[in-house]
């Protein structure tokens, strides 16, 4: 070790980027503000913030709508393979990686001279292992599926940003949903839908087509003030050099102390398939919210909302295959009939990827929010039912 050179991550502030689904950026920024994070700046596809490693741990533990948290270690102009190699190799990798650890590289390229992600990943890997071999006399191995250190390369308009993925598996993988229905909604997007409705736990929340229960489970976690990261077994930063397990346990203990045990009312889920409801109940137990979420079998045609006015949130199928949309028109008309005839005083929200199907509801939306479910452009539609 050279005199005065640190071999583990240095103290101080780092730049971070928390990725999220398009359309959710402002919600994520508001979450960060409530967490007390610094330097918050909204960008397309995510939100930047600054902080120490404790802030990184806290973000992974608490953020409900972020898909992953990246720690930026370098940014430099990059218009050739040589500049990529030299820029990556100049990073002090010994702070984060040893020859005994494994690594993997993922790439996101846009509007740059270098256009082949496989080549960029290979060149990045070569630069990292060469730097480690020069320092230690041996190199780390590559483990594409489960690395100790996941390196993220974002190359846009000939500028390369090198980051470390502190989350590991995406933050949407909370750990409670081992059983799903057809086309399950990501946990992070479900949390965003609940946030957009403004539901705060003081009025009923009903999902009449709840599937495996993701929307209601995320709502319950929020209302109980339970950190979603408490459910997970592992994060990427726990395998880094310099990981502080005592600090992490302290943050988890603080989060557990904040949890509420009960809510003044139950969250209600319905679905027509009993096997799907069984999965929802198991998921709610794993998430630790079974005491505040109720699931019952029922078709949309027999749906009656609670007497107390509240929020009704639908995530109906929206037919991505040829011919499916035509078949689903009947379902959307049934939703509209139920809302018109039985749900006066409530506020209904429908999340759909088909504007044609949304028209079949037969109600005028008072608000339309553009969101993306993966690459698919969707709408969250609000209906005030008088």
BELQUIRA-V197383 format. One line per field, one symbol per residue. psi: psi as a letter, one per 20 degrees, with the letter a starting at -180 (. if undefined). burial: b if it has 16 or more other ideal C-beta (glycine too) atoms within 10 Angstrom, else e. A space follows every 50 residues. Layout:
BEGIN
psi=???
burial=???
END
This chain:
BEGIN
psi=pqpipqirpqraqqpqpoqrqpiighgghhggghikqrkppprpjapqrq rahhhgggghhhphjqhqopopiqpqqojqhghgghgghipmhihiqrhi rqrqpqqoqplrgpiohggggghggggghgghghgijrqqrpnhhmqhoo pppooplkpppprpoihdqqihmhihmiprapmqpqhhhghgggghijpj iirqppoimicjjgghghgggghilpphihhqhqqgiijqqjpnhggghg hhghghhhqqhrqirqppqqqiphhhhgggggghghikjhijpppqpqqh hjpprqgppbppoqmrqkniqpihgghihgghhgggggghhikpirpqpp oqjohghhhihkqppiqopprpncipprpoppooo.
burial=eeeeeeeebeeeebbbbbbbbebbbebbbebbeebebeebeeeebbbbbe bbbebbbbbbbbbbbbbbbbbbbeeeebeeeebbbebbbebbbbbbbbee bbbbbbbebeebebeeeeebbebbbbbbbebbeebeeebbeeeeeebbbb bbbbbeeeebbbbbbbbbbebbbbbbbebbbeebbbbbbbbbbbbbbebe bebbbbbbbbbbbbbbbbbbbbbbebbbbbbbeebbbbbbbebbeeebee beeebeeeeeeebebbbbbbbeeeebbebbbbbbebbbbbebbebeebeb eebebeeeebbbbbbbbbbeeeeebeebeebbebbbebbeeebeebbbbb bbbbeebbebbebebeeebebbbeeeebbbbbbebe
END
